[in-house]
Amino acid sequence: MINTVGYNLKMLRYERNYTQKLVAKEMGVSVQKMSAIERNKQEIDEELLKKLAEFYGVREEDILGE
């Protein structure tokens, strides 16, 4: 099974016991946007992808499921 970006982000967040509110604040986006990305209702842009990879200490490819 290929994991989606949203699933991968949700798992990274759960593993660290972070809330969507915390991640959204750190990324400078709304909770609604983070929620939409995790539910695969909104695509992630390159800038946010880079910031999230750095925040979680993973490669961008890990988030993308590549």
CHARMM-style PDB file with segment names, atoms N, HN, CA, C and O in Angstrom:
ATOM      1  N   MET     1       0.844  -1.187   0.000  1.00  0.00      PROA
ATOM      2  CA  MET     1       0.000   0.000   0.000  1.00  0.00      PROA
ATOM      3  C   MET     1       0.885   1.244   0.000  1.00  0.00      PROA
ATOM      4  O   MET     1       1.838   1.334   0.774  1.00  0.00      PROA
ATOM      5  N   ILE     2       0.578   2.172  -0.842  1.00  0.00      PROA
ATOM      6  HN  ILE     2      -0.197   2.099  -1.470  1.00  0.00      PROA
ATOM      7  CA  ILE     2       1.294   3.435  -0.883  1.00  0.00      PROA
ATOM      8  C   ILE     2       0.565   4.408   0.038  1.00  0.00      PROA
ATOM      9  O   ILE     2      -0.625   4.675  -0.131  1.00  0.00      PROA
ATOM     10  N   ASN     3       1.294   4.925   1.006  1.00  0.00      PROA
ATOM     11  HN  ASN     3       2.260   4.708   1.144  1.00  0.00      PROA
ATOM     12  CA  ASN     3       0.695   5.876   1.933  1.00  0.00      PROA
ATOM     13  C   ASN     3       0.595   7.250   1.295  1.00  0.00      PROA
ATOM     14  O   ASN     3       1.440   7.648   0.494  1.00  0.00      PROA
ATOM     15  N   THR     4      -0.441   7.956   1.663  1.00  0.00      PROA
ATOM     16  HN  THR     4      -1.128   7.634   2.314  1.00  0.00      PROA
ATOM     17  CA  THR     4      -0.657   9.291   1.131  1.00  0.00      PROA
ATOM     18  C   THR     4       0.106  10.319   1.953  1.00  0.00      PROA
ATOM     19  O   THR     4       0.540  10.042   3.071  1.00  0.00      PROA
ATOM     20  N   VAL     5       0.260  11.496   1.390  1.00  0.00      PROA
ATOM     21  HN  VAL     5      -0.093  11.721   0.482  1.00  0.00      PROA
ATOM     22  CA  VAL     5       0.908  12.597   2.099  1.00  0.00      PROA
ATOM     23  C   VAL     5       0.175  12.863   3.415  1.00  0.00      PROA
ATOM     24  O   VAL     5       0.800  12.998   4.467  1.00  0.00      PROA
ATOM     25  N   GLY     6      -1.135  12.936   3.344  1.00  0.00      PROA
ATOM     26  HN  GLY     6      -1.642  12.826   2.489  1.00  0.00      PROA
ATOM     27  CA  GLY     6      -1.926  13.203   4.543  1.00  0.00      PROA
ATOM     28  C   GLY     6      -1.718  12.161   5.622  1.00  0.00      PROA
ATOM     29  O   GLY     6      -1.529  12.495   6.791  1.00  0.00      PROA
ATOM     30  N   TYR     7      -1.753  10.900   5.230  1.00  0.00      PROA
ATOM     31  HN  TYR     7      -1.907  10.628   4.280  1.00  0.00      PROA
ATOM     32  CA  TYR     7      -1.542   9.813   6.186  1.00  0.00      PROA
ATOM     33  C   TYR     7      -0.157   9.918   6.807  1.00  0.00      PROA
ATOM     34  O   TYR     7      -0.007   9.789   8.022  1.00  0.00      PROA
ATOM     35  N   ASN     8       0.849  10.150   5.983  1.00  0.00      PROA
ATOM     36  HN  ASN     8       0.727  10.255   4.996  1.00  0.00      PROA
ATOM     37  CA  ASN     8       2.222  10.235   6.484  1.00  0.00      PROA
ATOM     38  C   ASN     8       2.380  11.389   7.468  1.00  0.00      PROA
ATOM     39  O   ASN     8       3.031  11.241   8.502  1.00  0.00      PROA
ATOM     40  N   LEU     9       1.792  12.528   7.152  1.00  0.00      PROA
ATOM     41  HN  LEU     9       1.263  12.648   6.311  1.00  0.00      PROA
ATOM     42  CA  LEU     9       1.873  13.671   8.064  1.00  0.00      PROA
ATOM     43  C   LEU     9       1.153  13.386   9.377  1.00  0.00      PROA
ATOM     44  O   LEU     9       1.635  13.746  10.451  1.00  0.00      PROA
ATOM     45  N   LYS    10       0.008  12.746   9.281  1.00  0.00      PROA
ATOM     46  HN  LYS    10      -0.383  12.454   8.408  1.00  0.00      PROA
ATOM     47  CA  LYS    10      -0.750  12.420  10.488  1.00  0.00      PROA
ATOM     48  C   LYS    10       0.043  11.461  11.374  1.00  0.00      PROA
ATOM     49  O   LYS    10       0.072  11.625  12.594  1.00  0.00      PROA
ATOM     50  N   MET    11       0.682  10.467  10.770  1.00  0.00      PROA
ATOM     51  HN  MET    11       0.659  10.334   9.779  1.00  0.00      PROA
ATOM     52  CA  MET    11       1.469   9.512  11.550  1.00  0.00      PROA
ATOM     53  C   MET    11       2.686  10.183  12.196  1.00  0.00      PROA
ATOM     54  O   MET    11       3.011   9.901  13.349  1.00  0.00      PROA
ATOM     55  N   LEU    12       3.351  11.059  11.462  1.00  0.00      PROA
ATOM     56  HN  LEU    12       3.088  11.289  10.525  1.00  0.00      PROA
ATOM     57  CA  LEU    12       4.484  11.796  12.041  1.00  0.00      PROA
ATOM     58  C   LEU    12       4.024  12.622  13.238  1.00  0.00      PROA
ATOM     59  O   LEU    12       4.705  12.686  14.262  1.00  0.00      PROA
ATOM     60  N   ARG    13       2.879  13.242  13.099  1.00  0.00      PROA
ATOM     61  HN  ARG    13       2.325  13.191  12.268  1.00  0.00      PROA
ATOM     62  CA  ARG    13       2.336  14.068  14.190  1.00  0.00      PROA
ATOM     63  C   ARG    13       1.946  13.209  15.388  1.00  0.00      PROA
ATOM     64  O   ARG    13       2.258  13.553  16.528  1.00  0.00      PROA
ATOM     65  N   TYR    14       1.266  12.092  15.134  1.00  0.00      PROA
ATOM     66  HN  TYR    14       1.013  11.812  14.208  1.00  0.00      PROA
ATOM     67  CA  TYR    14       0.859  11.194  16.219  1.00  0.00      PROA
ATOM     68  C   TYR    14       2.060  10.616  16.957  1.00  0.00      PROA
ATOM     69  O   TYR    14       2.057  10.532  18.185  1.00  0.00      PROA
ATOM     70  N   GLU    15       3.090  10.217  16.208  1.00  0.00      PROA
ATOM     71  HN  GLU    15       3.093  10.286  15.210  1.00  0.00      PROA
ATOM     72  CA  GLU    15       4.289   9.631  16.822  1.00  0.00      PROA
ATOM     73  C   GLU    15       4.944  10.584  17.815  1.00  0.00      PROA
ATOM     74  O   GLU    15       5.592  10.152  18.768  1.00  0.00      PROA
ATOM     75  N   ARG    16       4.771  11.865  17.586  1.00  0.00      PROA
ATOM     76  HN  ARG    16       4.245  12.216  16.811  1.00  0.00      PROA
ATOM     77  CA  ARG    16       5.399  12.875  18.441  1.00  0.00      PROA
ATOM     78  C   ARG    16       4.414  13.492  19.438  1.00  0.00      PROA
ATOM     79  O   ARG    16       4.770  14.387  20.204  1.00  0.00      PROA
ATOM     80  N   ASN    17       3.185  13.006  19.417  1.00  0.00      PROA
ATOM     81  HN  ASN    17       2.895  12.278  18.794  1.00  0.00      PROA
ATOM     82  CA  ASN    17       2.128  13.529  20.288  1.00  0.00      PROA
ATOM     83  C   ASN    17       1.913  15.029  20.108  1.00  0.00      PROA
ATOM     84  O   ASN    17       1.681  15.753  21.076  1.00  0.00      PROA
ATOM     85  N   TYR    18       1.992  15.486  18.861  1.00  0.00      PROA
ATOM     86  HN  TYR    18       2.180  14.898  18.074  1.00  0.00      PROA
ATOM     87  CA  TYR    18       1.741  16.889  18.538  1.00  0.00      PROA
ATOM     88  C   TYR    18       0.281  17.056  18.146  1.00  0.00      PROA
ATOM     89  O   TYR    18      -0.342  16.132  17.623  1.00  0.00      PROA
ATOM     90  N   THR    19      -0.251  18.228  18.401  1.00  0.00      PROA
ATOM     91  HN  THR    19       0.255  18.978  18.826  1.00  0.00      PROA
ATOM     92  CA  THR    19      -1.604  18.550  17.951  1.00  0.00      PROA
ATOM     93  C   THR    19      -1.529  19.256  16.599  1.00  0.00      PROA
ATOM     94  O   THR    19      -0.491  19.800  16.220  1.00  0.00      PROA
ATOM     95  N   GLN    20      -2.643  19.234  15.887  1.00  0.00      PROA
ATOM     96  HN  GLN    20      -3.486  18.793  16.195  1.00  0.00      PROA
ATOM     97  CA  GLN    20      -2.696  19.985  14.629  1.00  0.00      PROA
ATOM     98  C   GLN    20      -2.488  21.464  14.902  1.00  0.00      PROA
ATOM     99  O   GLN    20      -1.873  22.169  14.101  1.00  0.00      PROA
ATOM    100  N   LYS    21      -2.997  21.930  16.024  1.00  0.00      PROA
ATOM    101  HN  LYS    21      -3.496  21.358  16.674  1.00  0.00      PROA
ATOM    102  CA  LYS    21      -2.854  23.340  16.383  1.00  0.00      PROA
ATOM    103  C   LYS    21      -1.382  23.712  16.528  1.00  0.00      PROA
ATOM    104  O   LYS    21      -0.955  24.755  16.033  1.00  0.00      PROA
ATOM    105  N   LEU    22      -0.608  22.870  17.199  1.00  0.00      PROA
ATOM    106  HN  LEU    22      -0.956  22.023  17.600  1.00  0.00      PROA
ATOM    107  CA  LEU    22       0.820  23.136  17.380  1.00  0.00      PROA
ATOM    108  C   LEU    22       1.546  23.155  16.043  1.00  0.00      PROA
ATOM    109  O   LEU    22       2.314  24.075  15.760  1.00  0.00      PROA
ATOM    110  N   VAL    23       1.302  22.142  15.223  1.00  0.00      PROA
ATOM    111  HN  VAL    23       0.677  21.395  15.453  1.00  0.00      PROA
ATOM    112  CA  VAL    23       1.979  22.052  13.927  1.00  0.00      PROA
ATOM    113  C   VAL    23       1.588  23.236  13.047  1.00  0.00      PROA
ATOM    114  O   VAL    23       2.445  23.844  12.406  1.00  0.00      PROA
ATOM    115  N   ALA    24       0.310  23.561  13.016  1.00  0.00      PROA
ATOM    116  HN  ALA    24      -0.386  23.067  13.537  1.00  0.00      PROA
ATOM    117  CA  ALA    24      -0.156  24.687  12.205  1.00  0.00      PROA
ATOM    118  C   ALA    24       0.522  25.983  12.643  1.00  0.00      PROA
ATOM    119  O   ALA    24       0.958  26.775  11.808  1.00  0.00      PROA
ATOM    120  N   LYS    25       0.607  26.191  13.946  1.00  0.00      PROA
ATOM    121  HN  LYS    25       0.253  25.547  14.625  1.00  0.00      PROA
ATOM    122  CA  LYS    25       1.248  27.408  14.460  1.00  0.00      PROA
ATOM    123  C   LYS    25       2.713  27.454  14.051  1.00  0.00      PROA
ATOM    124  O   LYS    25       3.198  28.491  13.598  1.00  0.00      PROA
ATOM    125  N   GLU    26       3.421  26.343  14.205  1.00  0.00      PROA
ATOM    126  HN  GLU    26       3.027  25.500  14.573  1.00  0.00      PROA
ATOM    127  CA  GLU    26       4.841  26.285  13.838  1.00  0.00      PROA
ATOM    128  C   GLU    26       5.050  26.520  12.341  1.00  0.00      PROA
ATOM    129  O   GLU    26       6.066  27.081  11.931  1.00  0.00      PROA
ATOM    130  N   MET    27       4.089  26.090  11.534  1.00  0.00      PROA
ATOM    131  HN  MET    27       3.264  25.634  11.867  1.00  0.00      PROA
ATOM    132  CA  MET    27       4.200  26.228  10.080  1.00  0.00      PROA
ATOM    133  C   MET    27       3.654  27.557   9.569  1.00  0.00      PROA
ATOM    134  O   MET    27       3.865  27.917   8.411  1.00  0.00      PROA
ATOM    135  N   GLY    28       2.955  28.283  10.433  1.00  0.00      PROA
ATOM    136  HN  GLY    28       2.783  27.991  11.374  1.00  0.00      PROA
ATOM    137  CA  GLY    28       2.387  29.561  10.019  1.00  0.00      PROA
ATOM    138  C   GLY    28       1.173  29.418   9.119  1.00  0.00      PROA
ATOM    139  O   GLY    28       0.917  30.265   8.263  1.00  0.00      PROA
ATOM    140  N   VAL    29       0.425  28.333   9.320  1.00  0.00      PROA
ATOM    141  HN  VAL    29       0.633  27.645  10.015  1.00  0.00      PROA
ATOM    142  CA  VAL    29      -0.799  28.107   8.546  1.00  0.00      PROA
ATOM    143  C   VAL    29      -1.952  27.864   9.514  1.00  0.00      PROA
ATOM    144  O   VAL    29      -1.738  27.687  10.714  1.00  0.00      PROA
ATOM    145  N   SER    30      -3.157  27.856   8.995  1.00  0.00      PROA
ATOM    146  HN  SER    30      -3.331  27.999   8.020  1.00  0.00      PROA
ATOM    147  CA  SER    30      -4.327  27.623   9.841  1.00  0.00      PROA
ATOM    148  C   SER    30      -4.470  26.138  10.174  1.00  0.00      PROA
ATOM    149  O   SER    30      -3.973  25.264   9.463  1.00  0.00      PROA
ATOM    150  N   VAL    31      -5.161  25.890  11.272  1.00  0.00      PROA
ATOM    151  HN  VAL    31      -5.564  26.600  11.850  1.00  0.00      PROA
ATOM    152  CA  VAL    31      -5.473  24.510  11.650  1.00  0.00      PROA
ATOM    153  C   VAL    31      -6.318  23.872  10.555  1.00  0.00      PROA
ATOM    154  O   VAL    31      -6.167  22.687  10.259  1.00  0.00      PROA
ATOM    155  N   GLN    32      -7.201  24.655   9.958  1.00  0.00      PROA
ATOM    156  HN  GLN    32      -7.323  25.618  10.198  1.00  0.00      PROA
ATOM    157  CA  GLN    32      -8.062  24.141   8.898  1.00  0.00      PROA
ATOM    158  C   GLN    32      -7.235  23.661   7.706  1.00  0.00      PROA
ATOM    159  O   GLN    32      -7.548  22.636   7.101  1.00  0.00      PROA
ATOM    160  N   LYS    33      -6.184  24.401   7.374  1.00  0.00      PROA
ATOM    161  HN  LYS    33      -5.930  25.233   7.867  1.00  0.00      PROA
ATOM    162  CA  LYS    33      -5.330  23.993   6.254  1.00  0.00      PROA
ATOM    163  C   LYS    33      -4.596  22.700   6.588  1.00  0.00      PROA
ATOM    164  O   LYS    33      -4.536  21.792   5.758  1.00  0.00      PROA
ATOM    165  N   MET    34      -4.032  22.604   7.800  1.00  0.00      PROA
ATOM    166  HN  MET    34      -4.080  23.342   8.474  1.00  0.00      PROA
ATOM    167  CA  MET    34      -3.326  21.375   8.183  1.00  0.00      PROA
ATOM    168  C   MET    34      -4.282  20.185   8.178  1.00  0.00      PROA
ATOM    169  O   MET    34      -3.928  19.095   7.726  1.00  0.00      PROA
ATOM    170  N   SER    35      -5.479  20.400   8.678  1.00  0.00      PROA
ATOM    171  HN  SER    35      -5.766  21.284   9.045  1.00  0.00      PROA
ATOM    172  CA  SER    35      -6.479  19.336   8.695  1.00  0.00      PROA
ATOM    173  C   SER    35      -6.821  18.891   7.277  1.00  0.00      PROA
ATOM    174  O   SER    35      -6.915  17.695   7.002  1.00  0.00      PROA
ATOM    175  N   ALA    36      -7.006  19.850   6.386  1.00  0.00      PROA
ATOM    176  HN  ALA    36      -6.930  20.822   6.610  1.00  0.00      PROA
ATOM    177  CA  ALA    36      -7.347  19.526   4.996  1.00  0.00      PROA
ATOM    178  C   ALA    36      -6.220  18.747   4.324  1.00  0.00      PROA
ATOM    179  O   ALA    36      -6.480  17.819   3.557  1.00  0.00      PROA
ATOM    180  N   ILE    37      -4.983  19.113   4.602  1.00  0.00      PROA
ATOM    181  HN  ILE    37      -4.771  19.866   5.225  1.00  0.00      PROA
ATOM    182  CA  ILE    37      -3.840  18.390   4.022  1.00  0.00      PROA
ATOM    183  C   ILE    37      -3.795  16.968   4.566  1.00  0.00      PROA
ATOM    184  O   ILE    37      -3.590  16.021   3.806  1.00  0.00      PROA
ATOM    185  N   GLU    38      -3.985  16.808   5.880  1.00  0.00      PROA
ATOM    186  HN  GLU    38      -4.151  17.577   6.497  1.00  0.00      PROA
ATOM    187  CA  GLU    38      -3.961  15.468   6.474  1.00  0.00      PROA
ATOM    188  C   GLU    38      -5.099  14.593   5.953  1.00  0.00      PROA
ATOM    189  O   GLU    38      -4.968  13.370   5.902  1.00  0.00      PROA
ATOM    190  N   ARG    39      -6.209  15.209   5.570  1.00  0.00      PROA
ATOM    191  HN  ARG    39      -6.315  16.203   5.611  1.00  0.00      PROA
ATOM    192  CA  ARG    39      -7.348  14.446   5.039  1.00  0.00      PROA
ATOM    193  C   ARG    39      -7.296  14.330   3.519  1.00  0.00      PROA
ATOM    194  O   ARG    39      -8.238  13.842   2.894  1.00  0.00      PROA
ATOM    195  N   ASN    40      -6.187  14.782   2.928  1.00  0.00      PROA
ATOM    196  HN  ASN    40      -5.422  15.179   3.436  1.00  0.00      PROA
ATOM    197  CA  ASN    40      -6.000  14.737   1.472  1.00  0.00      PROA
ATOM    198  C   ASN    40      -7.064  15.525   0.718  1.00  0.00      PROA
ATOM    199  O   ASN    40      -7.435  15.179  -0.403  1.00  0.00      PROA
ATOM    200  N   LYS    41      -7.544  16.582   1.348  1.00  0.00      PROA
ATOM    201  HN  LYS    41      -7.242  16.863   2.259  1.00  0.00      PROA
ATOM    202  CA  LYS    41      -8.525  17.464   0.711  1.00  0.00      PROA
ATOM    203  C   LYS    41      -7.845  18.667   0.079  1.00  0.00      PROA
ATOM    204  O   LYS    41      -8.448  19.392  -0.713  1.00  0.00      PROA
ATOM    205  N   GLN    42      -6.579  18.872   0.439  1.00  0.00      PROA
ATOM    206  HN  GLN    42      -6.090  18.284   1.083  1.00  0.00      PROA
ATOM    207  CA  GLN    42      -5.814  19.985  -0.110  1.00  0.00      PROA
ATOM    208  C   GLN    42      -4.394  19.495  -0.359  1.00  0.00      PROA
ATOM    209  O   GLN    42      -3.825  18.764   0.451  1.00  0.00      PROA
ATOM    210  N   GLU    43      -3.834  19.905  -1.487  1.00  0.00      PROA
ATOM    211  HN  GLU    43      -4.297  20.498  -2.146  1.00  0.00      PROA
ATOM    212  CA  GLU    43      -2.460  19.516  -1.800  1.00  0.00      PROA
ATOM    213  C   GLU    43      -1.488  20.373  -1.005  1.00  0.00      PROA
ATOM    214  O   GLU    43      -1.791  21.503  -0.622  1.00  0.00      PROA
ATOM    215  N   ILE    44      -0.324  19.810  -0.770  1.00  0.00      PROA
ATOM    216  HN  ILE    44      -0.077  18.892  -1.081  1.00  0.00      PROA
ATOM    217  CA  ILE    44       0.718  20.517  -0.041  1.00  0.00      PROA
ATOM    218  C   ILE    44       1.625  21.226  -1.037  1.00  0.00      PROA
ATOM    219  O   ILE    44       1.988  20.661  -2.069  1.00  0.00      PROA
ATOM    220  N   ASP    45       1.990  22.466  -0.722  1.00  0.00      PROA
ATOM    221  HN  ASP    45       1.695  22.925   0.116  1.00  0.00      PROA
ATOM    222  CA  ASP    45       2.898  23.185  -1.618  1.00  0.00      PROA
ATOM    223  C   ASP    45       4.350  22.908  -1.211  1.00  0.00      PROA
ATOM    224  O   ASP    45       4.623  22.438  -0.107  1.00  0.00      PROA
ATOM    225  N   GLU    46       5.260  23.210  -2.122  1.00  0.00      PROA
ATOM    226  HN  GLU    46       5.038  23.592  -3.019  1.00  0.00      PROA
ATOM    227  CA  GLU    46       6.679  22.884  -1.907  1.00  0.00      PROA
ATOM    228  C   GLU    46       7.254  23.538  -0.665  1.00  0.00      PROA
ATOM    229  O   GLU    46       8.006  22.909   0.079  1.00  0.00      PROA
ATOM    230  N   GLU    47       6.909  24.783  -0.438  1.00  0.00      PROA
ATOM    231  HN  GLU    47       6.298  25.294  -1.042  1.00  0.00      PROA
ATOM    232  CA  GLU    47       7.447  25.506   0.717  1.00  0.00      PROA
ATOM    233  C   GLU    47       7.018  24.852   2.027  1.00  0.00      PROA
ATOM    234  O   GLU    47       7.835  24.657   2.927  1.00  0.00      PROA
ATOM    235  N   LEU    48       5.735  24.514   2.132  1.00  0.00      PROA
ATOM    236  HN  LEU    48       5.071  24.673   1.401  1.00  0.00      PROA
ATOM    237  CA  LEU    48       5.233  23.873   3.344  1.00  0.00      PROA
ATOM    238  C   LEU    48       5.828  22.479   3.493  1.00  0.00      PROA
ATOM    239  O   LEU    48       6.145  22.059   4.606  1.00  0.00      PROA
ATOM    240  N   LEU    49       5.982  21.764   2.400  1.00  0.00      PROA
ATOM    241  HN  LEU    49       5.725  22.105   1.496  1.00  0.00      PROA
ATOM    242  CA  LEU    49       6.599  20.440   2.438  1.00  0.00      PROA
ATOM    243  C   LEU    49       8.005  20.527   3.028  1.00  0.00      PROA
ATOM    244  O   LEU    49       8.368  19.728   3.891  1.00  0.00      PROA
ATOM    245  N   LYS    50       8.790  21.489   2.568  1.00  0.00      PROA
ATOM    246  HN  LYS    50       8.495  22.138   1.867  1.00  0.00      PROA
ATOM    247  CA  LYS    50      10.158  21.667   3.083  1.00  0.00      PROA
ATOM    248  C   LYS    50      10.144  21.982   4.569  1.00  0.00      PROA
ATOM    249  O   LYS    50      10.930  21.426   5.336  1.00  0.00      PROA
ATOM    250  N   LYS    51       9.246  22.877   4.975  1.00  0.00      PROA
ATOM    251  HN  LYS    51       8.608  23.329   4.352  1.00  0.00      PROA
ATOM    252  CA  LYS    51       9.168  23.267   6.384  1.00  0.00      PROA
ATOM    253  C   LYS    51       8.757  22.090   7.264  1.00  0.00      PROA
ATOM    254  O   LYS    51       9.306  21.903   8.350  1.00  0.00      PROA
ATOM    255  N   LEU    52       7.795  21.301   6.798  1.00  0.00      PROA
ATOM    256  HN  LEU    52       7.349  21.454   5.916  1.00  0.00      PROA
ATOM    257  CA  LEU    52       7.341  20.149   7.575  1.00  0.00      PROA
ATOM    258  C   LEU    52       8.432  19.086   7.683  1.00  0.00      PROA
ATOM    259  O   LEU    52       8.617  18.491   8.745  1.00  0.00      PROA
ATOM    260  N   ALA    53       9.152  18.847   6.592  1.00  0.00      PROA
ATOM    261  HN  ALA    53       9.003  19.331   5.729  1.00  0.00      PROA
ATOM    262  CA  ALA    53      10.242  17.868   6.624  1.00  0.00      PROA
ATOM    263  C   ALA    53      11.294  18.285   7.643  1.00  0.00      PROA
ATOM    264  O   ALA    53      11.781  17.457   8.413  1.00  0.00      PROA
ATOM    265  N   GLU    54      11.640  19.553   7.648  1.00  0.00      PROA
ATOM    266  HN  GLU    54      11.244  20.226   7.022  1.00  0.00      PROA
ATOM    267  CA  GLU    54      12.625  20.060   8.607  1.00  0.00      PROA
ATOM    268  C   GLU    54      12.082  19.965  10.032  1.00  0.00      PROA
ATOM    269  O   GLU    54      12.796  19.556  10.948  1.00  0.00      PROA
ATOM    270  N   PHE    55      10.830  20.341  10.213  1.00  0.00      PROA
ATOM    271  HN  PHE    55      10.250  20.673   9.469  1.00  0.00      PROA
ATOM    272  CA  PHE    55      10.185  20.310  11.528  1.00  0.00      PROA
ATOM    273  C   PHE    55      10.180  18.898  12.113  1.00  0.00      PROA
ATOM    274  O   PHE    55      10.466  18.707  13.295  1.00  0.00      PROA
ATOM    275  N   TYR    56       9.853  17.916  11.281  1.00  0.00      PROA
ATOM    276  HN  TYR    56       9.620  18.071  10.321  1.00  0.00      PROA
ATOM    277  CA  TYR    56       9.779  16.531  11.744  1.00  0.00      PROA
ATOM    278  C   TYR    56      11.117  15.794  11.670  1.00  0.00      PROA
ATOM    279  O   TYR    56      11.239  14.683  12.185  1.00  0.00      PROA
ATOM    280  N   GLY    57      12.110  16.395  11.039  1.00  0.00      PROA
ATOM    281  HN  GLY    57      12.011  17.298  10.620  1.00  0.00      PROA
ATOM    282  CA  GLY    57      13.423  15.756  10.938  1.00  0.00      PROA
ATOM    283  C   GLY    57      13.435  14.575   9.990  1.00  0.00      PROA
ATOM    284  O   GLY    57      14.122  13.583  10.231  1.00  0.00      PROA
ATOM    285  N   VAL    58      12.670  14.683   8.908  1.00  0.00      PROA
ATOM    286  HN  VAL    58      12.112  15.489   8.712  1.00  0.00      PROA
ATOM    287  CA  VAL    58      12.602  13.616   7.903  1.00  0.00      PROA
ATOM    288  C   VAL    58      12.877  14.211   6.525  1.00  0.00      PROA
ATOM    289  O   VAL    58      12.950  15.430   6.365  1.00  0.00      PROA
ATOM    290  N   ARG    59      13.028  13.344   5.544  1.00  0.00      PROA
ATOM    291  HN  ARG    59      12.969  12.354   5.673  1.00  0.00      PROA
ATOM    292  CA  ARG    59      13.212  13.799   4.160  1.00  0.00      PROA
ATOM    293  C   ARG    59      11.845  14.129   3.555  1.00  0.00      PROA
ATOM    294  O   ARG    59      10.826  13.574   3.965  1.00  0.00      PROA
ATOM    295  N   GLU    60      11.837  15.016   2.600  1.00  0.00      PROA
ATOM    296  HN  GLU    60      12.665  15.467   2.266  1.00  0.00      PROA
ATOM    297  CA  GLU    60      10.593  15.339   1.893  1.00  0.00      PROA
ATOM    298  C   GLU    60       9.995  14.080   1.274  1.00  0.00      PROA
ATOM    299  O   GLU    60       8.776  13.910   1.258  1.00  0.00      PROA
ATOM    300  N   GLU    61      10.847  13.209   0.772  1.00  0.00      PROA
ATOM    301  HN  GLU    61      11.837  13.347   0.786  1.00  0.00      PROA
ATOM    302  CA  GLU    61      10.391  11.961   0.145  1.00  0.00      PROA
ATOM    303  C   GLU    61       9.639  11.079   1.137  1.00  0.00      PROA
ATOM    304  O   GLU    61       8.723  10.351   0.755  1.00  0.00      PROA
ATOM    305  N   ASP    62      10.030  11.145   2.418  1.00  0.00      PROA
ATOM    306  HN  ASP    62      10.775  11.736   2.728  1.00  0.00      PROA
ATOM    307  CA  ASP    62       9.333  10.360   3.440  1.00  0.00      PROA
ATOM    308  C   ASP    62       7.895  10.846   3.598  1.00  0.00      PROA
ATOM    309  O   ASP    62       6.979  10.043   3.776  1.00  0.00      PROA
ATOM    310  N   ILE    63       7.706  12.137   3.535  1.00  0.00      PROA
ATOM    311  HN  ILE    63       8.450  12.789   3.391  1.00  0.00      PROA
ATOM    312  CA  ILE    63       6.355  12.696   3.630  1.00  0.00      PROA
ATOM    313  C   ILE    63       5.552  12.349   2.385  1.00  0.00      PROA
ATOM    314  O   ILE    63       4.366  12.030   2.466  1.00  0.00      PROA
ATOM    315  N   LEU    64       6.209  12.416   1.233  1.00  0.00      PROA
ATOM    316  HN  LEU    64       7.172  12.676   1.167  1.00  0.00      PROA
ATOM    317  CA  LEU    64       5.522  12.128  -0.030  1.00  0.00      PROA
ATOM    318  C   LEU    64       5.263  10.639  -0.237  1.00  0.00      PROA
ATOM    319  O   LEU    64       4.488  10.261  -1.115  1.00  0.00      PROA
ATOM    320  N   GLY    65       5.903   9.795   0.563  1.00  0.00      PROA
ATOM    321  HN  GLY    65       6.533  10.102   1.277  1.00  0.00      PROA
ATOM    322  CA  GLY    65       5.716   8.351   0.433  1.00  0.00      PROA
ATOM    323  C   GLY    65       6.505   7.757  -0.704  1.00  0.00      PROA
ATOM    324  O   GLY    65       6.116   6.728  -1.256  1.00  0.00      PROA
ATOM    325  N   GLU    66       7.613   8.387  -1.067  1.00  0.00      PROA
ATOM    326  HN  GLU    66       7.929   9.223  -0.618  1.00  0.00      PROA
ATOM    327  CA  GLU    66       8.444   7.910  -2.181  1.00  0.00      PROA
ATOM    328  C   GLU    66       9.608   7.095  -1.669  1.00  0.00      PROA
ATOM    329  OT1 GLU    66      10.416   6.609  -2.460  1.00  0.00      PROA
TER     330      GLU     66
END
